[in-house]
């Protein structure tokens, strides 16, 4: 008898890198993480505009993690404070 230690594909929950559940979604990232990535890209673009001769765009890993976490929290707070179910549905 062949016993597998992994659960069947149908039993596996899809989890985003942030820990949010992605079950029932056909994506690898949740909406918030997609927005976080867009903000991080914009952040880099603004810095490059102001410092075009910079050698690199690196931040320390610790600073990057804290920045991503702060952006995530800010997005969630903004959505909680400004988006109703009706607005969310009409935007879809």
DSSP file (Angstrom, degrees, kcal/mol; ACC not computed):
  #  RESIDUE AA STRUCTURE BP1 BP2  ACC     N-H-->O    O-->H-N    N-H-->O    O-->H-N    TCO  KAPPA ALPHA  PHI   PSI    X-CA   Y-CA   Z-CA
    1    1 A X              0   0    0      0, 0.0     2,-0.7     0, 0.0     0, 0.0   0.000 360.0 360.0 360.0 130.5    0.0    0.0    0.0
    2    2 A X        -     0   0    0      2,-0.0     2,-0.5     0, 0.0     0, 0.0  -0.830 360.0-169.1 -96.2 112.9    1.4    3.4   -1.0
    3    3 A X        -     0   0    0     -2,-0.7     2,-0.4     2,-0.0     0, 0.0  -0.890   6.2-155.2-105.0 128.4    0.7    6.0    1.6
    4    4 A X        -     0   0    0     -2,-0.5     4,-0.1     2,-0.1    -2,-0.0  -0.827  11.6-150.5-101.7 139.1    1.4    9.6    0.7
    5    5 A X  S    S+     0   0    0     -2,-0.4     2,-0.3     2,-0.1    -1,-0.1   0.558  76.1  82.5 -83.5  -7.3    2.1   12.2    3.4
    6    6 A X  S    S-     0   0    0      1,-0.1    -2,-0.1     6,-0.0     2,-0.1  -0.746  83.3-116.5 -99.8 147.6    0.6   15.0    1.3
    7    7 A X        -     0   0    0     -2,-0.3     5,-0.1     1,-0.1    -2,-0.1  -0.418  41.9 -89.5 -74.6 152.7   -3.1   15.7    1.2
    8    8 A X    >>  -     0   0    0      1,-0.1     3,-1.8    -2,-0.1     4,-0.8  -0.263  41.7-107.5 -58.2 152.8   -4.9   15.4   -2.1
    9    9 A X  G >4 S+     0   0    0      1,-0.3     3,-0.9     2,-0.2    -1,-0.1   0.839 119.7  57.4 -52.8 -37.7   -5.0   18.5   -4.1
   10   10 A X  G 34 S+     0   0    0      1,-0.2    -1,-0.3     3,-0.0    -2,-0.1   0.738 105.3  51.6 -68.7 -21.6   -8.7   19.1   -3.4
   11   11 A X  G <4 S+     0   0    0     -3,-1.8     2,-0.3     2,-0.1    -1,-0.2   0.583  88.4  99.6 -90.1 -10.9   -7.9   19.1    0.4
   12   12 A X    <<  -     0   0    0     -3,-0.9     2,-0.4    -4,-0.8    -6,-0.0  -0.586  66.1-140.8 -81.8 134.1   -5.1   21.7    0.2
   13   13 A X        -     0   0    0     -2,-0.3     2,-0.5    10,-0.1    -2,-0.1  -0.762  15.1-129.6 -89.1 137.5   -5.9   25.3    1.1
   14   14 A X        -     0   0    0     -2,-0.4     8,-3.5    11,-0.0     9,-0.5  -0.770  28.0-169.5 -86.4 129.0   -4.3   28.0   -1.0
   15   15 A X  B     -A   21   0A   0     -2,-0.5     6,-0.2     6,-0.2     5,-0.1  -0.969  16.4-131.2-122.9 133.6   -2.6   30.5    1.2
   16   16 A X    >   -     0   0    0      4,-3.1     3,-1.7    -2,-0.4    13,-0.1  -0.295  35.4-101.5 -72.2 164.6   -1.2   33.9    0.1
   17   17 A X  T 3  S+     0   0    0     11,-0.3    -1,-0.1     1,-0.3    12,-0.1   0.759 125.0  55.1 -60.3 -23.8    2.3   34.9    1.1
   18   18 A X  T 3  S-     0   0    0      2,-0.1    -1,-0.3     3,-0.0     3,-0.1   0.569 122.5-105.6 -85.6  -9.2    0.7   37.1    3.8
   19   19 A X  S <  S+     0   0    0     -3,-1.7     2,-0.1     1,-0.4    -2,-0.1   0.343  74.3 138.3 101.6  -5.6   -1.2   34.2    5.2
   20   20 A X        -     0   0    0      1,-0.1    -4,-3.1    -5,-0.1    -1,-0.4  -0.468  60.9-103.8 -74.4 147.2   -4.6   35.2    3.8
   21   21 A X  B     -A   15   0A   0     -6,-0.2    -6,-0.2    -2,-0.1    -1,-0.1  -0.502  32.2-177.4 -73.4 133.0   -6.8   32.4    2.5
   22   22 A X    >   +     0   0    0     -8,-3.5     3,-2.2    -2,-0.2     5,-0.3   0.218  29.9 144.0-112.0  11.3   -6.9   32.1   -1.3
   23   23 A X  T 3  S+     0   0    0     -9,-0.5     3,-0.1     1,-0.3   -10,-0.1  -0.247  71.8  18.8 -55.5 135.7   -9.4   29.2   -1.5
   24   24 A X  T 3  S+     0   0    0      1,-0.3     2,-0.4     2,-0.0    -1,-0.3   0.487 103.8 108.8  82.0   2.5  -11.7   29.6   -4.4
   25   25 A X    <   -     0   0    0     -3,-2.2    -1,-0.3     2,-0.1    -3,-0.1  -0.859  63.7-145.0-111.3 147.9   -9.4   32.1   -6.2
   26   26 A X  S    S+     0   0    0     -2,-0.4     2,-0.3    -3,-0.1    -3,-0.1   0.068  71.8  88.8 -96.5  25.2   -7.4   31.4   -9.3
   27   27 A X  S    S-     0   0    0     -5,-0.3    -2,-0.1     1,-0.1     3,-0.0  -0.751  70.3-137.9-121.7 167.1   -4.5   33.6   -8.2
   28   28 A X  S    S+     0   0    0     -2,-0.3   -11,-0.3     1,-0.1     2,-0.3   0.621  89.2  48.2 -94.8 -16.9   -1.3   33.2   -6.3
   29   29 A X  S    S-     0   0    0    -13,-0.1     2,-0.1   -12,-0.1    -1,-0.1  -0.930  79.2-122.9-125.9 148.4   -1.7   36.6   -4.4
   30   30 A X     >  -     0   0    0     -2,-0.3     4,-2.0     1,-0.1     5,-0.2  -0.356  38.1-100.9 -78.0 168.3   -4.6   38.2   -2.5
   31   31 A X  H  > S+     0   0    0      1,-0.2     4,-2.1     2,-0.2     5,-0.2   0.887 122.3  52.8 -58.1 -41.1   -5.9   41.6   -3.5
   32   32 A X  H  > S+     0   0    0      1,-0.2     4,-2.7     2,-0.2    -1,-0.2   0.922 108.4  49.0 -64.4 -43.5   -4.0   43.3   -0.7
   33   33 A X  H  > S+     0   0    0      2,-0.2     4,-2.3     1,-0.2    -1,-0.2   0.855 108.4  54.3 -66.3 -33.3   -0.7   41.8   -1.7
   34   34 A X  H  X S+     0   0    0     -4,-2.0     4,-1.8     2,-0.2    -1,-0.2   0.932 111.6  45.0 -61.9 -44.3   -1.3   42.8   -5.3
   35   35 A X  H  X S+     0   0    0     -4,-2.1     4,-2.5     2,-0.2    -2,-0.2   0.889 109.8  54.8 -67.3 -39.0   -1.8   46.4   -4.1
   36   36 A X  H  X S+     0   0    0     -4,-2.7     4,-2.7     1,-0.2    -1,-0.2   0.932 108.3  49.4 -58.3 -45.9    1.3   46.2   -1.8
   37   37 A X  H  X S+     0   0    0     -4,-2.3     4,-2.3     1,-0.2    -1,-0.2   0.894 110.5  50.4 -60.7 -40.1    3.4   45.1   -4.8
   38   38 A X  H  X S+     0   0    0     -4,-1.8     4,-2.3     2,-0.2    -1,-0.2   0.904 111.4  48.1 -65.2 -40.9    2.1   48.1   -6.8
   39   39 A X  H  X S+     0   0    0     -4,-2.5     4,-2.7     2,-0.2    -2,-0.2   0.917 110.9  50.8 -64.7 -43.5    2.9   50.5   -4.0
   40   40 A X  H  X S+     0   0    0     -4,-2.7     4,-2.1     2,-0.2    -2,-0.2   0.901 110.7  49.3 -62.0 -40.4    6.4   49.1   -3.6
   41   41 A X  H  X S+     0   0    0     -4,-2.3     4,-2.2     2,-0.2    -1,-0.2   0.926 112.3  47.9 -62.9 -44.3    6.9   49.5   -7.4
   42   42 A X  H  X S+     0   0    0     -4,-2.3     4,-2.4     2,-0.2    -2,-0.2   0.894 108.0  55.6 -63.5 -40.3    5.7   53.1   -7.2
   43   43 A X  H  X S+     0   0    0     -4,-2.7     4,-2.0     1,-0.2    -1,-0.2   0.933 109.8  46.2 -56.2 -48.7    7.9   53.8   -4.2
   44   44 A X  H  X S+     0   0    0     -4,-2.1     4,-2.3     1,-0.2    -1,-0.2   0.890 110.4  53.2 -62.7 -40.5   10.9   52.7   -6.2
   45   45 A X  H  X S+     0   0    0     -4,-2.2     4,-2.0     1,-0.2    -1,-0.2   0.891 108.5  49.7 -63.5 -39.9    9.9   54.7   -9.3
   46   46 A X  H  X S+     0   0    0     -4,-2.4     4,-1.8     2,-0.2    -1,-0.2   0.917 110.8  49.7 -65.4 -43.0    9.6   57.9   -7.2
   47   47 A X  H  X S+     0   0    0     -4,-2.0     4,-2.2     1,-0.2    -2,-0.2   0.914 110.0  50.7 -62.3 -41.9   13.0   57.4   -5.7
   48   48 A X  H  < S+     0   0    0     -4,-2.3    -1,-0.2     1,-0.2    -2,-0.2   0.878 107.2  54.7 -64.0 -37.4   14.6   56.8   -9.1
   49   49 A X  H  < S+     0   0    0     -4,-2.0     3,-0.4     1,-0.2    -1,-0.2   0.900 115.9  38.0 -60.6 -40.2   12.9   60.0  -10.4
   50   50 A X  H  < S+     0   0    0     -4,-1.8    -2,-0.2     1,-0.2    -1,-0.2   0.737 129.6  30.9 -85.2 -23.7   14.6   62.0   -7.6
   51   51 A X    ><  +     0   0    0     -4,-2.2     3,-1.8    -5,-0.2    -1,-0.2  -0.545  67.0 161.3-132.7  67.2   17.9   60.1   -7.6
   52   52 A X  T 3  S+     0   0    0     -3,-0.4    -1,-0.1     1,-0.3    -4,-0.1   0.712  74.7  54.4 -65.2 -19.7   18.4   59.0  -11.2
   53   53 A X  T 3  S+     0   0    0     -3,-0.1    -1,-0.3    -5,-0.0    -5,-0.1   0.314  76.3 129.9 -97.9   9.1   22.2   58.5  -10.7
   54   54 A X    <   -     0   0    0     -3,-1.8     3,-0.1    -6,-0.2    -3,-0.0  -0.348  57.5-138.2 -62.8 144.7   21.8   56.1   -7.7
   55   55 A X  S    S-     0   0    0      1,-0.1     2,-0.3    -2,-0.0    -1,-0.1   0.832  77.3  -6.7 -75.0 -34.7   23.8   52.9   -8.1
   56   56 A X        -     0   0    0      2,-0.1    -1,-0.1     0, 0.0    -3,-0.0  -0.908  54.8-130.6-151.2 176.2   21.1   50.6   -6.8
   57   57 A X        +     0   0    0     -2,-0.3     2,-0.1    -3,-0.1   -10,-0.0  -0.004  53.5 146.1-122.3  28.3   17.7   50.7   -5.2
   58   58 A X        -     0   0    0      6,-0.0     2,-0.3     0, 0.0    -2,-0.1  -0.399  26.3-174.5 -76.8 141.9   18.4   48.3   -2.3
   59   59 A X        -     0   0    0     -2,-0.1    -2,-0.1     1,-0.0     2,-0.0  -0.867  41.6 -92.0-116.0 159.4   16.9   48.5    1.2
   60   60 A X     >  -     0   0    0     -2,-0.3     4,-2.6     1,-0.1     5,-0.2  -0.356  35.8-114.6 -65.3 153.9   18.0   46.2    3.9
   61   61 A X  H  > S+     0   0    0      1,-0.2     4,-2.5     2,-0.2     5,-0.2   0.898 117.5  52.3 -56.9 -40.1   15.8   43.0    4.2
   62   62 A X  H  > S+     0   0    0      1,-0.2     4,-2.3     2,-0.2    -1,-0.2   0.931 110.8  46.0 -62.5 -45.7   14.6   44.2    7.7
   63   63 A X  H  > S+     0   0    0      1,-0.2     4,-2.6     2,-0.2    -2,-0.2   0.895 111.9  52.3 -64.1 -40.3   13.5   47.6    6.3
   64   64 A X  H  X S+     0   0    0     -4,-2.6     4,-2.7     2,-0.2     5,-0.2   0.925 110.2  47.9 -62.1 -45.0   11.8   45.9    3.3
   65   65 A X  H  X S+     0   0    0     -4,-2.5     4,-2.4     1,-0.2    -2,-0.2   0.926 113.9  46.6 -62.2 -44.8    9.9   43.6    5.6
   66   66 A X  H  X S+     0   0    0     -4,-2.3     4,-2.3     2,-0.2    -2,-0.2   0.881 113.1  49.6 -66.4 -37.0    8.8   46.4    7.8
   67   67 A X  H  X S+     0   0    0     -4,-2.6     4,-2.6     2,-0.2     5,-0.2   0.931 111.6  47.9 -66.7 -46.0    7.8   48.6    4.9
   68   68 A X  H  X S+     0   0    0     -4,-2.7     4,-2.5     1,-0.2    -2,-0.2   0.915 113.0  49.2 -60.1 -43.3    5.8   45.9    3.3
   69   69 A X  H  X S+     0   0    0     -4,-2.4     4,-2.5    -5,-0.2    -1,-0.2   0.912 111.7  48.4 -63.3 -43.2    4.0   45.2    6.6
   70   70 A X  H  X S+     0   0    0     -4,-2.3     4,-2.3     2,-0.2    -2,-0.2   0.905 112.3  48.4 -64.8 -41.6    3.3   48.9    7.1
   71   71 A X  H  X S+     0   0    0     -4,-2.6     4,-2.6     2,-0.2    -2,-0.2   0.925 110.8  51.4 -64.1 -44.0    1.9   49.3    3.6
   72   72 A X  H  X S+     0   0    0     -4,-2.5     4,-2.4     1,-0.2    -2,-0.2   0.940 111.8  46.5 -56.9 -49.5   -0.3   46.1    4.1
   73   73 A X  H  X S+     0   0    0     -4,-2.5     4,-2.5     1,-0.2    -1,-0.2   0.887 112.0  51.0 -62.2 -39.5   -1.7   47.5    7.3
   74   74 A X  H  X S+     0   0    0     -4,-2.3     4,-2.6     2,-0.2    -1,-0.2   0.899 110.6  48.5 -66.1 -40.7   -2.3   50.9    5.7
   75   75 A X  H  X S+     0   0    0     -4,-2.6     4,-2.7     2,-0.2     5,-0.2   0.939 112.7  47.6 -64.1 -47.0   -4.2   49.4    2.8
   76   76 A X  H  X S+     0   0    0     -4,-2.4     4,-2.6     1,-0.2    -2,-0.2   0.916 113.8  47.8 -61.4 -43.3   -6.3   47.2    5.1
   77   77 A X  H  X S+     0   0    0     -4,-2.5     4,-2.3     2,-0.2    -1,-0.2   0.923 111.7  50.0 -63.2 -43.9   -7.1   50.2    7.3
   78   78 A X  H  X S+     0   0    0     -4,-2.6     4,-1.8     2,-0.2     5,-0.3   0.924 112.4  47.1 -61.6 -44.5   -8.0   52.4    4.3
   79   79 A X  H  X S+     0   0    0     -4,-2.7     4,-2.5     1,-0.2     3,-0.2   0.938 112.3  50.1 -62.1 -46.4  -10.3   49.7    2.9
   80   80 A X  H  < S+     0   0    0     -4,-2.6    -1,-0.2     1,-0.2    -2,-0.2   0.871 117.7  40.2 -59.1 -37.7  -12.0   49.2    6.3
   81   81 A X  H  < S+     0   0    0     -4,-2.3    -1,-0.2    -5,-0.2    -2,-0.2   0.702 129.8  23.5 -84.7 -20.8  -12.5   53.0    6.7
   82   82 A X  H  < S+     0   0    0     -4,-1.8     2,-0.6    -3,-0.2    -3,-0.2   0.583 102.1  75.3-126.6 -13.2  -13.5   53.8    3.1
   83   83 A X     <  -     0   0    0     -4,-2.5     2,-0.2    -5,-0.3    -1,-0.1  -0.916  52.7-168.9-115.4 120.2  -14.9   50.9    1.2
   84   84 A X     >  -     0   0    0     -2,-0.6     4,-2.6     1,-0.1     5,-0.2  -0.555  40.4-105.5 -93.0 166.4  -18.4   49.5    1.8
   85   85 A X  H  > S+     0   0    0      1,-0.2     4,-2.6     2,-0.2     5,-0.2   0.898 122.9  54.0 -57.2 -39.7  -19.6   46.2    0.4
   86   86 A X  H  > S+     0   0    0      1,-0.2     4,-2.2     2,-0.2    -1,-0.2   0.923 110.2  45.1 -62.7 -44.5  -21.7   48.2   -2.1
   87   87 A X  H  > S+     0   0    0      2,-0.2     4,-1.5     1,-0.2    -1,-0.2   0.907 113.0  51.3 -65.7 -40.3  -18.6   50.2   -3.3
   88   88 A X  H  X S+     0   0    0     -4,-2.6     4,-0.8     1,-0.2    -2,-0.2   0.915 111.7  46.6 -63.5 -43.5  -16.5   47.1   -3.5
   89   89 A X  H >< S+     0   0    0     -4,-2.6     3,-0.5     1,-0.2    -1,-0.2   0.877 111.1  50.9 -67.5 -37.9  -19.2   45.2   -5.6
   90   90 A X  H 3< S+     0   0    0     -4,-2.2    -1,-0.2     1,-0.2    -2,-0.2   0.760 107.8  54.3 -72.8 -22.2  -19.7   48.2   -8.0
   91   91 A X  H 3<        0   0    0     -4,-1.5    -1,-0.2     1,-0.2    -2,-0.2   0.683 360.0 360.0 -81.3 -18.3  -15.9   48.4   -8.6
   92   92 A X    <<        0   0    0     -4,-0.8    -1,-0.2    -3,-0.5    -2,-0.2   0.485 360.0 360.0 -75.5 360.0  -15.7   44.7   -9.6
